[in-house]
């Protein structure tokens, strides 16, 4: 009998401190779930320019990645490997996630400041192209066990689909979910949210997954309420439903950006909406 294939946690790095933060979080997830870690660096023009400045050859990328893998294996006790394909981060990261059948993808972000503010579409373009749920992180893991998530539930079609990943996270990590329901003083919206909440909580109860319920009763400010709720509940991360056809970067800040780039540095798990006709709970 062939040995059971390990799950894969994929992490992208640009060899900066932010890339190191992403590796630290991804390695912790790999340790907690027993998955294999794959460290990815996409060789692009920026890589080649940096190598030229350092008077290094392309082989230096593999040397650096191998060193990272050895340190990860020693620190976290997980199996680690690396990949260094040539391409564009906007397409190659997603392609690698697909080819490796990664369960989760991790990537760091500097937040919306400096060049990241001017080029803020970087993170969002990767988010919306990823076939795997993607953790966006801004700081080292610091003992985060991904045991507590804020689960925003709003009127977006993909919002309920996060329950599938709540099931997977609970199976792997025993996670608890703090549901924040968008519930303004509007009859049609309240009726829809009541029905959606009933569906989600029924599935969570069926799988014996612990959760809490809180209502956001204002028409506006749901994005900031999500961040505040994560702080109040001391959540390890926020689950965010992302629609690739709607999520776009703009200089004034979309609700998704405000959550992804939150100044508190709370990790955000971005889950792209897929076939919205499927049963939200899965099998």
C-alpha positions as CSV (number, residue, x, y, z in Angstrom):
1,X,0.0,0.0,0.0
2,X,1.3,3.4,-0.9
3,X,1.9,5.9,2.0
4,X,-0.8,8.4,2.4
5,X,0.0,11.7,0.6
6,X,0.7,14.6,2.9
7,X,-1.2,17.8,2.6
8,X,0.8,20.8,1.4
9,X,1.1,24.2,2.9
10,X,2.6,26.6,0.3
11,X,4.3,29.9,1.2
12,X,5.6,32.6,-1.1
13,X,8.7,34.6,-0.1
14,X,10.6,37.5,-1.6
15,X,13.5,37.0,0.9
16,X,12.5,40.1,2.9
17,X,11.5,40.2,6.6
18,X,7.8,40.1,5.5
19,X,8.6,36.9,3.6
20,X,10.2,35.5,6.7
21,X,6.9,36.3,8.7
22,X,4.9,34.4,6.1
23,X,7.3,31.4,6.4
24,X,7.0,31.4,10.2
25,X,3.2,31.4,10.0
26,X,3.1,28.7,7.3
27,X,5.6,26.5,9.1
28,X,3.5,26.7,12.3
29,X,0.4,25.6,10.3
30,X,2.4,22.8,8.8
31,X,3.5,21.7,12.3
32,X,-0.1,21.8,13.7
33,X,-1.6,19.9,10.8
34,X,1.2,17.5,9.9
35,X,1.5,18.9,6.4
36,X,4.5,19.3,4.2
37,X,5.8,22.9,3.7
38,X,6.8,24.1,0.3
39,X,8.7,27.4,0.2
40,X,8.2,29.3,-3.1
41,X,10.1,32.1,-4.7
42,X,9.0,33.3,-8.1
43,X,12.1,34.3,-10.1
44,X,11.1,37.5,-11.9
45,X,12.9,40.6,-13.2
46,X,13.3,41.9,-9.6
47,X,15.0,38.7,-8.6
48,X,17.4,39.0,-11.5
49,X,18.2,42.6,-10.8
50,X,19.0,41.8,-7.2
51,X,21.2,39.0,-8.2
52,X,23.0,41.2,-10.6
53,X,23.6,43.8,-7.9
54,X,24.9,41.1,-5.5
55,X,27.0,39.6,-8.4
56,X,25.3,36.3,-7.8
57,X,24.1,33.6,-10.2
58,X,20.6,32.2,-10.4
59,X,21.9,29.2,-8.4
60,X,22.0,31.5,-5.4
61,X,18.2,31.5,-5.2
62,X,18.2,27.7,-4.7
63,X,20.9,28.0,-2.1
64,X,18.9,30.5,-0.1
65,X,15.7,28.5,-0.3
66,X,17.5,25.3,0.8
67,X,18.9,27.1,3.8
68,X,15.4,28.3,4.7
69,X,14.1,24.8,4.4
70,X,16.8,23.4,6.7
71,X,16.1,26.1,9.3
72,X,12.4,25.4,9.2
73,X,12.9,21.7,9.6
74,X,15.2,22.3,12.6
75,X,12.9,24.8,14.3
76,X,9.4,23.3,13.5
77,X,10.1,19.6,12.9
78,X,8.3,19.6,9.6
79,X,9.2,18.3,6.1
80,X,10.2,21.3,3.9
81,X,11.0,21.6,0.2
82,X,11.3,24.5,-2.2
83,X,10.4,25.6,-5.7
84,X,11.8,28.5,-7.7
85,X,9.9,28.8,-11.0
86,X,10.4,31.7,-13.4
87,X,7.4,33.8,-14.0
88,X,5.1,36.5,-12.7
89,X,3.9,36.5,-9.1
90,X,0.4,37.3,-10.4
91,X,0.1,34.0,-12.2
92,X,2.9,31.7,-11.0
93,X,1.9,31.7,-7.3
94,X,-1.6,30.6,-8.2
95,X,-0.3,28.0,-10.8
96,X,2.0,26.5,-8.1
97,X,-0.8,26.3,-5.6
98,X,-2.8,24.4,-8.1
99,X,0.0,22.1,-9.2
100,X,1.0,21.2,-5.7
101,X,-2.6,20.9,-4.6
102,X,-1.9,23.1,-1.7
103,X,-4.4,23.1,1.1
104,X,-3.4,26.7,2.1
105,X,-1.3,29.4,0.7
106,X,0.6,32.0,2.9
107,X,1.9,35.3,1.8
108,X,3.1,38.4,3.7
109,X,2.2,42.0,3.1
110,X,3.8,45.2,4.2
111,X,0.3,46.8,4.5
112,X,-0.9,49.8,2.6
113,X,1.9,52.2,3.1
114,X,4.8,53.4,1.0
115,X,5.3,51.4,-2.2
116,X,2.7,48.9,-1.1
117,X,0.2,51.7,-1.1
118,X,1.1,52.7,-4.6
119,X,1.2,49.0,-5.7
120,X,-1.5,47.8,-3.4
121,X,-3.0,45.5,-6.1
122,X,-0.1,43.0,-5.6
123,X,-1.6,41.2,-2.6
124,X,-5.2,41.4,-3.9
125,X,-4.2,40.1,-7.4
126,X,-2.6,37.1,-5.8
127,X,-5.6,36.6,-3.5
128,X,-8.2,36.7,-6.3
129,X,-6.2,34.3,-8.5
130,X,-5.4,31.7,-5.8
131,X,-7.2,28.3,-6.0
132,X,-6.3,27.7,-2.4
133,X,-7.5,29.7,0.6
134,X,-4.8,32.2,1.3
135,X,-3.5,33.6,4.6
136,X,-2.3,37.1,4.4
137,X,0.1,37.9,7.3
138,X,2.0,41.0,8.5
139,X,4.0,39.7,11.5
140,X,5.7,36.6,12.9
141,X,3.5,33.7,14.2
142,X,4.2,34.4,17.9
143,X,2.6,31.1,19.0
144,X,-0.6,31.5,17.0
145,X,-2.4,28.1,16.9
146,X,-5.2,29.2,14.5
147,X,-7.7,28.1,17.1
148,X,-10.1,31.1,17.0
149,X,-11.5,32.8,13.9
150,X,-13.9,35.7,13.3
151,X,-16.5,34.6,10.7
152,X,-18.2,37.6,9.1
153,X,-21.6,36.8,7.7
154,X,-23.0,39.3,5.3
155,X,-25.2,39.6,2.2
156,X,-22.4,38.6,-0.3
157,X,-23.2,35.3,-2.1
158,X,-19.9,33.7,-1.1
159,X,-20.2,34.6,2.6
160,X,-21.9,31.3,3.6
161,X,-19.4,29.2,1.7
162,X,-16.8,29.8,4.4
163,X,-18.5,27.2,6.5
164,X,-16.8,24.5,4.4
165,X,-13.5,25.8,5.5
166,X,-14.7,26.2,9.1
167,X,-15.3,22.4,9.1
168,X,-11.8,21.7,7.7
169,X,-10.2,24.1,10.2
170,X,-12.0,22.5,13.1
171,X,-11.1,19.0,12.0
172,X,-7.4,19.9,11.8
173,X,-7.1,22.4,14.6
174,X,-10.2,22.3,16.8
175,X,-10.9,25.9,15.8
176,X,-13.8,28.0,17.3
177,X,-15.7,30.5,15.2
178,X,-17.0,33.9,16.2
179,X,-19.8,34.8,13.8
180,X,-20.4,38.5,13.3
181,X,-23.7,39.0,11.5
182,X,-24.5,42.0,9.3
183,X,-27.9,42.9,10.7
184,X,-28.9,46.6,10.0
185,X,-32.4,47.9,10.7
186,X,-33.7,46.7,7.3
187,X,-36.5,44.1,7.0
188,X,-35.4,42.3,3.8
189,X,-31.7,42.2,4.9
190,X,-32.6,41.0,8.4
191,X,-34.8,38.2,6.9
192,X,-32.0,37.1,4.6
193,X,-29.4,37.2,7.3
194,X,-31.6,35.3,9.7
195,X,-32.0,32.5,7.1
196,X,-28.3,32.5,6.3
197,X,-27.3,32.3,9.9
198,X,-29.7,29.4,10.5
199,X,-28.1,27.5,7.7
200,X,-24.5,28.1,8.9
201,X,-25.2,27.4,12.5
202,X,-27.1,24.3,11.7
203,X,-24.0,22.9,9.9
204,X,-21.6,24.0,12.6
205,X,-23.9,22.3,15.2
206,X,-24.1,19.1,13.1
207,X,-20.3,18.9,13.1
208,X,-20.1,19.9,16.8
209,X,-18.1,23.0,16.0
210,X,-18.1,25.7,18.8
211,X,-19.2,29.2,17.8
212,X,-20.6,32.4,19.1
213,X,-23.0,34.9,17.5
214,X,-22.9,38.7,17.5
215,X,-24.9,41.2,15.5
216,X,-23.7,44.3,13.8
217,X,-26.8,46.5,13.6
218,X,-25.5,49.5,11.8
219,X,-25.8,50.0,8.1
220,X,-22.2,51.0,7.7
221,X,-18.8,50.2,9.3
222,X,-19.0,46.4,9.0
223,X,-15.4,46.2,7.9
224,X,-14.1,48.0,11.0
225,X,-16.5,46.0,13.2
226,X,-14.9,42.8,11.9
227,X,-11.5,44.0,13.0
228,X,-12.8,45.2,16.4
229,X,-14.6,41.9,16.9
230,X,-11.3,40.0,16.3
231,X,-9.6,42.2,18.9
232,X,-12.4,41.7,21.4
233,X,-12.4,37.9,20.9
234,X,-8.6,37.7,20.8
235,X,-9.1,35.8,17.5
236,X,-6.1,34.3,15.8
237,X,-7.4,35.2,12.3
238,X,-10.3,36.6,10.3
239,X,-12.1,34.6,7.6
240,X,-12.8,36.7,4.6
241,X,-14.9,35.8,1.6
242,X,-13.5,37.2,-1.6
243,X,-15.1,37.4,-5.0
244,X,-12.5,37.5,-7.8
245,X,-14.9,39.4,-10.0
246,X,-15.5,42.2,-7.4
247,X,-12.4,42.6,-5.3
248,X,-10.3,45.4,-6.8
249,X,-7.7,47.7,-5.4
250,X,-8.4,51.4,-5.2
251,X,-6.5,54.3,-3.6
252,X,-9.4,55.1,-1.2
253,X,-9.6,51.6,0.2
254,X,-12.2,48.9,-0.4
255,X,-13.7,47.1,2.6
256,X,-11.7,44.0,1.7
257,X,-8.5,46.0,1.7
258,X,-9.2,47.6,5.1
259,X,-9.5,44.1,6.5
260,X,-6.6,42.5,4.7
261,X,-4.3,45.4,5.5
262,X,-5.5,45.9,9.1
263,X,-3.0,47.8,11.1
264,X,-3.3,45.4,14.0
265,X,-1.6,42.8,11.9
266,X,-4.4,40.2,12.4
267,X,-3.9,37.3,9.9
268,X,-6.7,37.2,7.3
269,X,-7.8,34.0,5.6
270,X,-9.1,34.9,2.1
271,X,-11.4,32.4,0.5
272,X,-12.4,32.9,-3.1
273,X,-16.1,32.3,-3.9
274,X,-16.5,29.5,-6.4
275,X,-19.6,27.7,-7.6
276,X,-22.3,29.5,-5.7
277,X,-24.9,26.9,-6.5
278,X,-23.3,24.1,-4.5
279,X,-24.6,23.1,-1.0
280,X,-22.7,25.3,1.4
281,X,-21.9,22.6,3.9
282,X,-20.5,20.1,1.5
283,X,-20.8,16.3,2.1
